[in-house]
Amino acid sequence: MKSERASFGSKFGIIMAAAGSAVGLGNIWRFPVETGNNGGAAFILIYILAIALLGVPLMVAEFFVGRHAHTNAAHAYRKLSSHPLWSNIGFIGAFGGSLILCYYVVVAGWVLKYMFLSIDGTLGALFTPGDASGYESLFGTFVSSTWSPLIYMAAFVLMCHFAITAGVRRGIEKLSKIFMPALFVILVVLVVLSLFAPGAQEGLSFLFHPDFSKLTTRSVLLAIAQAFFSLSLCMGCLCTYASYFGKDVNIIRSAANISIIDTMVAIMSGLIIFPAVFSAGIDPQSGPSLAFIALPGAFCEAFSGVPMLASLISILFYALLVLAALTSAISLYEVPTAYIHETWHIRRRYAAMLVTVVCLLLGTVCSLSMGLWGDVQLFGKNIFDLLDYFCTTIMMPLSGVFIALFVGWVVKRSVFIDDVTNEHALRPGPAKLIWWLLRWVAPVLLLAAFLGVLGVI
Ligand code: PFF
């Protein structure tokens, strides 16, 4: 079966699709949690440094490999080197990306459930001023139950399935072009509203006054891991998307724009969540449940005079969280789907079906590890946490080291510069700088981060 390879239709579509991959639960759910756990503003500063020194160069590297090779992520590196050490880098990413998908859909399922809980008024009815225990027990009972999270996860997986089978242009690109601007508008509205919450001042100072005494080596590693997760780096997504780019796309400018959009959304999510957290008297270090426990009550608190408005905002917020999760999950879905489709020469629809079945099975295991199988633990972590830790703290930096070394040392400099400058139609300065960062800075920092995680240094 030989067919014309798919491509994105417009530059705006490309930015929206790649930003759609980047902007997701990582920004709205994970970033505030990590910031809360690691001392607020000091963590954000390290995070922004990680984005600039590692994130943007690695995104450019992945875009370069994907567009140059014009094939799926697992095979792309082969087109640039036949040495087994380098030709298989793509597999690490594609494998890691597929694993992330399996627990990502579980959290996306929770978000979907919360959207319905806002619609049917359950969240609003649980509101007691200054007391979040109702939300706490609702969340705890829900995630540890057996069937309900599974049903919502399956519903979310099916949504991804249909988006993927609609194709690159009619599915991924079209959805991203609608969802991303909508997400942005709603975020702006929510930020403005949350700045009027009673705890806004405290929330803002938590976010913007750095306390370096709280910063440890571990928090630096976590900032790098969070930057990688948030930008969807090194997991095959961006490389696969870039294989659908045209030759006239300015790769560096796109990477910079996507990183700026992603970081802005993360900080805006902090601006929504922390004022709410402080006004509801919740510990900012309360962990992953922050967005599910603090927010519903905070919406009610802020608009207690107009309950209709509170529930409308809550519905919109969770709906948009679903959309953000959807555009990220479909980018993860696309990695194994494109691989199976192009390697086994089976129709895209069947490749997607296979991905769906595997994702449902592994997603079920992750979901059950929050309750029924919670006792199955390794290194003190359940399966869900273990997978998250393994993918984001080990696989991503490791894959990043290899990608940086590959583009910085193995690929000829002229091949990189020619491609990234669109055969010298663009100025060479930024491409040279990125190449230098990939050659000298990224491998050293990432290797140090990786060894730090393993406790070697
Ligand atoms: N970047 C996405 C987020 O912030 O939610 C998650 C993600 C997508 C991680 C794709 C990794 C990936 F390859």
Residues whose N, C-alpha, C, O or C-beta is under 5 A from the ligand:
A	BS01	PFF	S21 A22 V23 G24 L25 G26 N27 G97 F229 S230 L231 S232 L233 M235 C237 S328 L332
